[in-house]
Every structure is written in C-alpha cells, then in structure tokens.
Amino acid sequence: MPILAIDTATLVSSVALATADTLLAEITLQTKKTHSELLMPHIAKLLDMAEVTKSDIKAVAVSIGPGSFTGLRIGLSTAKTLAYALNIPLVGVPTLAAMAYGCPVPGVILAPMLDAQKGNVYQALFEWQEGELKEIQPAVVTEVTASLEKLSQYDRPVVLMGEAAVMYRDKIEQIGKNLILAAPHVIIQRASSVGGLGHRLVKQGIKHDVMSLEPVYIRRSEAEVLWECRHGVSK
C-alpha cells in the first residue's frame, strides 16, 4: 500500500512514497525557494521516478506541526486536496514524533527541536521501548538554553535533531554533557519518516477528516501577536 508523505514544517521540503516496509522514493531539499514553488512539481517527479500512478496511492500522510506557520499550511492544504480528489484516507502526523521515528535507537532520549523564534524552541522527548516509539514529554515551547541544560542532566545520552539543533550547535557543544547531535541525514525532517509513522497510524485505524484537520501550532503566530498589541487586545 503506497502512502504519499509530505513534510513542509520548516525550510526543508520533503516528499516520499513508501509502503509499510519499503521506501520507494524520496525527494528532500533544503532551499530558500518557497514550498508553494516546489511541492507539487516534486510530487509529480516523485510519482514519475517511482513509476507509481495517482490511483496507486492508498493514503496521504502529512506533517502537521509544530513548525513554520506558512510551511504547515501549504503542506496540509496540498495533502487535503490530494486526499479529497483521490478519495483516500488522510492522516496527520506530529512533526516532532516523525523526526524521532526516523532515529530508531534504543537506550537514548530523542529530543527533536524546531525553531520557535526569539530564543525559543518547539521540543518533545521520545524513547524507543520494545520496538515502539514512546512520547515521554509532549511538545512544548521552551527557552533553548534552559532546555539544553535540563537535557544535560539525564543519566543517558540525549540525541538532538531538528533545525534548532543545527542553529544552536555551539550552545549544545558548550554544554556538552550527554548531548549528541544527530547525523546530518537524521537531523532534518524527512518525509520518509512521516510516511513510516503514517503507516503505523493508518494500521491502528487512525485517519483524519479532510475538512477539519488543522495544523498544530502550539503558539500563536507573530502576526497575530502584533495585531493584538496594536489593537489593544490581550489573551
């Protein structure tokens, strides 16, 4: 059952085709071009390379956040359109969980983190237990230095991944203790991981409504905050 996976949660644009046990094809690109320029051409190229037709696709999995507000909206709207047009299931996959899923290493804490601006990060913690990925801390917005210092206190290695891990590499190396940067091919989001976790969710009977599925932002956008400040609105 080929599943089409989409991850546009940050500047990384990634699409993949995967069955439950095989990655058929993947295009992952870090670029300054917008997702709206790349996403549909990459999906068309992906299908062509894998020799898969649209009618072969049995589900669409999409990264739903947290992450870039614009990137998430583009990815989700594309996934919704495809799922609706092809009349196939849609499954929203938490971005941080998908990143951890791509690093199946037992005995460590997996700490994916994405930029939340102003020295903050989106972060969740995971570990593998008996072949299953377990969330040990749900996604939160936290100040990066405080987060890294807290992670350094664990009594086992903590593997850091995500754009924020790259951004704050110097801080991570300075704190040092127990903190390990993931390898380059693991540190970024990959649609293949979204597809792999998406397959597991579909197998569990999880699917989402095309009309009502929304991105997981965790915090409000900067534009919303500025608008409220200018209009004297507080929450």
C-alpha positions as CSV (number, residue, x, y, z in Angstrom):
1,M,0.0,0.0,0.0
2,P,1.9,3.1,-1.2
3,I,1.4,6.1,1.0
4,L,2.3,9.6,-0.1
5,A,4.1,11.6,2.7
6,I,4.6,15.3,2.8
7,D,6.8,17.3,5.2
8,T,7.0,21.1,4.8
9,A,7.1,22.0,8.5
10,T,10.3,24.1,8.1
11,L,12.5,25.3,5.3
12,V,13.1,21.6,4.4
13,S,10.8,20.4,1.6
14,S,10.4,16.7,1.6
15,V,8.0,14.2,-0.1
16,A,8.2,10.5,-0.2
17,L,6.4,7.3,-1.3
18,A,6.6,4.3,1.0
19,T,4.9,1.0,1.6
20,A,4.8,-0.4,5.1
21,D,8.3,-1.9,4.8
22,T,9.9,-0.2,1.8
23,L,10.9,3.4,0.9
24,L,10.1,3.6,-2.8
25,A,11.3,7.2,-3.4
26,E,12.0,10.4,-1.6
27,I,12.9,14.0,-2.5
28,T,14.3,16.1,0.3
29,L,15.6,19.6,-0.3
30,Q,16.8,22.4,1.8
31,T,16.4,25.6,-0.2
32,K,15.3,29.2,0.0
33,K,12.6,28.6,-2.6
34,T,9.1,28.6,-1.1
35,H,7.2,25.4,-0.6
36,S,4.5,26.6,-3.0
37,E,7.1,26.6,-5.8
38,L,8.5,23.1,-5.1
39,L,5.8,20.9,-3.6
40,M,3.6,20.0,-6.5
41,P,6.5,19.6,-9.0
42,H,8.3,17.4,-6.6
43,I,5.2,15.2,-6.0
44,A,4.8,14.8,-9.8
45,K,8.5,14.0,-10.2
46,L,8.3,11.5,-7.3
47,L,5.5,9.6,-8.8
48,D,7.3,9.5,-12.1
49,M,10.5,8.2,-10.6
50,A,8.8,5.5,-8.6
51,E,6.6,4.6,-11.6
52,V,3.5,5.0,-9.3
53,T,0.2,6.4,-10.6
54,K,-2.1,8.6,-8.5
55,S,-4.6,5.7,-8.4
56,D,-1.9,3.5,-6.8
57,I,-1.7,5.8,-3.7
58,K,-3.8,4.5,-0.8
59,A,-3.3,7.3,1.7
60,V,-1.7,10.7,2.3
61,A,0.4,11.4,5.4
62,V,1.3,14.9,6.2
63,S,3.4,16.6,8.9
64,I,1.1,18.8,11.0
65,G,3.4,20.6,13.3
66,P,4.6,22.3,15.2
67,G,6.8,24.3,12.8
68,S,6.7,27.1,10.3
69,F,3.1,28.5,10.1
70,T,3.3,29.1,6.4
71,G,5.0,25.8,5.6
72,L,2.5,23.8,7.6
73,R,-0.4,25.5,5.9
74,I,1.0,24.8,2.4
75,G,1.7,21.1,3.2
76,L,-1.6,20.5,4.8
77,S,-3.7,22.2,2.1
78,T,-1.9,20.2,-0.5
79,A,-2.4,16.9,1.4
80,K,-6.1,17.7,1.9
81,T,-6.6,18.5,-1.8
82,L,-4.9,15.2,-2.9
83,A,-6.8,13.1,-0.3
84,Y,-10.1,14.6,-1.3
85,A,-9.5,14.4,-5.0
86,L,-8.3,10.8,-4.8
87,N,-10.9,9.8,-2.2
88,I,-8.2,8.2,0.1
89,P,-7.5,8.5,3.8
90,L,-5.6,11.4,5.2
91,V,-3.5,11.1,8.4
92,G,-1.9,14.0,10.2
93,V,1.5,13.1,11.7
94,P,3.0,15.2,14.5
95,T,6.2,16.7,13.2
96,L,8.4,16.0,16.2
97,A,7.2,12.4,16.6
98,A,8.0,11.8,12.9
99,M,11.6,13.1,13.4
100,A,12.1,10.8,16.4
101,Y,10.6,7.9,14.4
102,G,13.4,8.3,11.9
103,C,16.0,7.6,14.6
104,P,15.2,4.1,15.9
105,V,17.9,4.0,18.6
106,P,17.1,2.3,21.9
107,G,18.6,3.3,25.2
108,V,18.7,7.1,24.4
109,I,16.4,10.0,24.7
110,L,15.4,11.5,21.4
111,A,15.0,15.3,21.5
112,P,13.7,16.8,18.3
113,M,13.6,20.6,18.4
114,L,12.4,23.2,15.9
115,D,12.9,27.0,15.9
116,A,10.1,28.9,17.7
117,Q,11.8,32.3,17.3
118,K,13.2,34.7,20.0
119,G,15.5,32.1,21.5
120,N,12.7,29.5,22.0
121,V,12.2,26.1,20.5
122,Y,9.4,23.6,20.0
123,Q,10.5,20.4,21.7
124,A,9.2,17.0,22.7
125,L,11.0,14.0,24.1
126,F,10.8,10.3,23.0
127,E,12.3,7.0,23.5
128,W,12.1,3.5,21.9
129,Q,10.6,0.8,24.1
130,E,10.3,-2.8,22.7
131,G,10.2,-1.6,19.1
132,E,7.7,1.2,19.8
133,L,8.2,4.9,19.9
134,K,7.0,6.4,23.2
135,E,6.5,10.0,24.0
136,I,7.9,10.9,27.3
137,Q,7.3,14.7,27.1
138,P,4.7,16.3,24.9
139,A,5.5,19.2,22.6
140,V,6.1,22.5,24.3
141,V,7.6,25.9,23.6
142,T,10.7,26.4,25.8
143,E,13.7,28.7,26.1
144,V,16.6,26.9,24.4
145,T,19.4,27.3,27.0
146,A,17.2,26.2,29.8
147,S,16.1,23.2,27.8
148,L,19.6,22.1,26.9
149,E,20.7,22.4,30.5
150,K,17.8,20.3,31.6
151,L,18.5,17.7,29.0
152,S,22.2,17.5,30.0
153,Q,21.1,16.3,33.4
154,Y,19.7,13.0,32.1
155,D,21.7,9.9,33.0
156,R,21.8,8.6,29.4
157,P,22.6,10.1,26.0
158,V,20.2,12.7,24.5
159,V,20.2,12.8,20.7
160,L,19.2,16.2,19.4
161,M,17.8,16.8,16.0
162,G,15.9,19.4,14.0
163,E,16.7,22.8,12.6
164,A,17.1,24.3,16.1
165,A,19.8,21.7,16.9
166,V,21.7,23.0,13.9
167,M,21.1,26.6,14.8
168,Y,22.3,26.2,18.4
169,R,25.1,23.8,17.7
170,D,27.6,26.0,19.6
171,K,25.4,26.0,22.7
172,I,25.0,22.2,22.5
173,E,28.7,21.7,22.2
174,Q,29.4,24.1,25.1
175,I,27.1,22.4,27.5
176,G,28.3,19.1,26.2
177,K,27.4,16.5,28.8
178,N,25.3,13.7,27.4
179,L,24.1,15.9,24.4
180,I,24.7,14.3,21.0
181,L,23.9,15.9,17.6
182,A,22.2,13.5,15.2
183,A,23.9,12.7,12.0
184,P,23.2,15.0,9.0
185,H,20.8,12.6,7.3
186,V,18.8,12.2,10.5
187,I,18.9,15.7,11.9
188,I,16.5,17.2,9.4
189,Q,12.8,16.3,8.8
190,R,12.3,13.6,6.3
191,A,9.0,12.7,4.6
192,S,10.1,9.1,4.7
193,S,9.7,9.2,8.5
194,V,6.3,10.9,8.1
195,G,5.3,8.0,5.8
196,G,6.7,5.3,8.2
197,L,4.8,6.7,11.2
198,G,1.8,7.4,9.0
199,H,1.6,3.7,8.0
200,R,1.6,2.7,11.7
201,L,-1.2,5.2,12.4
202,V,-3.3,4.0,9.5
203,K,-2.8,0.4,10.6
204,Q,-4.2,1.4,14.0
205,G,-7.3,2.8,12.3
206,I,-6.4,6.4,12.7
207,K,-7.4,8.8,9.9
208,H,-8.4,12.4,9.9
209,D,-11.2,14.4,8.4
210,V,-10.2,16.3,5.3
211,M,-12.3,19.3,6.2
212,S,-11.4,19.6,9.9
213,L,-7.8,18.6,10.3
214,E,-5.7,21.6,11.4
215,P,-2.0,22.3,11.9
216,V,-0.6,22.0,15.5
217,Y,0.9,25.4,16.1
218,I,1.3,25.3,19.9
219,R,1.7,29.1,20.0
220,R,0.1,32.0,18.1
221,S,1.9,33.5,15.1
222,E,3.9,36.7,15.4
223,A,1.4,38.4,13.1
224,E,-1.4,37.6,15.5
225,V,0.5,38.8,18.5
226,L,1.4,42.1,16.7
227,W,-2.1,42.7,15.6
228,E,-3.4,42.2,19.2
229,C,-0.8,44.6,20.5
230,R,-1.7,47.3,18.0
231,H,-5.4,46.9,18.6
232,G,-5.3,46.7,22.4
233,V,-6.4,43.0,22.5
234,S,-5.0,40.7,25.1
235,K,-5.3,37.0,25.8
